[in-house]
């Protein structure tokens, strides 16, 4: 496994070692011991999630204020533009974002620790996103920061108006959102 740093020091792009030949490929998508060595601390995942989204679907920017979730993201079909925003008010990188492309082709994974908001835009006809979470989904604690908040200045690679859920369309700006200390 190789680690590619992002502009947010705690957020990591992980490239697995992929072994391929004319039959196909094999890679280890998760190994607890190796993962904990990469991130420098013990991590316990309690839930695996899988979503499928159509082209131009934009999900996010989501987080939970209580029961915060660390997430290990990967795309198993298609391609997404993935965005992480530091929402820890005491952090020197508060309000800054890191962006990357995750796809079935590049097989990259993205580690998003607790204390960050997360979202993605589907670039392919559809995309299957799978991720591990360090705590359970708690809808009563879920929050959403507006994907196009001008203060965040995220350059989403939009080719059409994004398809949004009602929750995502009415997210709050970072200035008024509930954030982490």
HELIX and SHEET records of a PDB file:
HELIX    1   1 UNK A   32  UNK A   39  1                                   8    
HELIX    2   2 UNK A  139  UNK A  141  5                                   3    
HELIX    3   3 UNK A  166  UNK A  169  1                                   4    
SHEET    1   A 6 UNK A   2  UNK A   5  0                                        
SHEET    2   A 6 UNK A  12  UNK A  15 -1                                        
SHEET    3   A 6 UNK A 108  UNK A 112 -1                                        
SHEET    4   A 6 UNK A  71  UNK A  77 -1                                        
SHEET    5   A 6 UNK A 126  UNK A 133 -1                                        
SHEET    6   A 6 UNK A  47  UNK A  54 -1                                        
SHEET    1   B 2 UNK A  18  UNK A  21  0                                        
SHEET    2   B 2 UNK A  24  UNK A  27 -1                                        
SHEET    1   C 5 UNK A  97  UNK A 103  0                                        
SHEET    2   C 5 UNK A  79  UNK A  86 -1                                        
SHEET    3   C 5 UNK A 116  UNK A 122 -1                                        
SHEET    4   C 5 UNK A  58  UNK A  64 -1                                        
SHEET    5   C 5 UNK A 142  UNK A 144 -1                                        
END                                                                             
